[in-house]
Amino acid sequence: MSDTGRQSFTDKAGSAMKPDSQKTTTEQIGDKVKGTMDSAASTLQPQSDKSAGQKAGDNVSGNTNESDESLLNKAKNAVGLGEK
C-alpha cells in the first residue's frame, strides 16, 4: 500500500501495462503529471518517514530520484512498450 499523498501502486502498474501508442493524449498527459507529482512527493518525504512498502515501491518504479533507469522502465523497454 502506498503512503498518503502518493500515487497508488495499482495506478502505476495499470499505466505501465498499457503501451503509450494505445493511450490518448489526455492519458499520456495525465500519466506525466501524476508521475511528476509522485516524484516530487517522493523527494519531499524523507526516507525515514516512508513505509517499507513505499520504499520498495519507489525502488521498483525508479522513484528514488537517482539517475538509474527504473526496473519498471527496463522491463517495458525489454518488451517494446517503452518510450521511443
Buried (B, 14 or more C-beta within 10 A) or exposed (E): EBBEEBBEBEBBEEBBEEEBEEBEEEEEEEBEEBBEEBBEBBEEBEEEEBEEEBEEBBBBBBBBEEEEEBEBBEEBEEEEBBEE
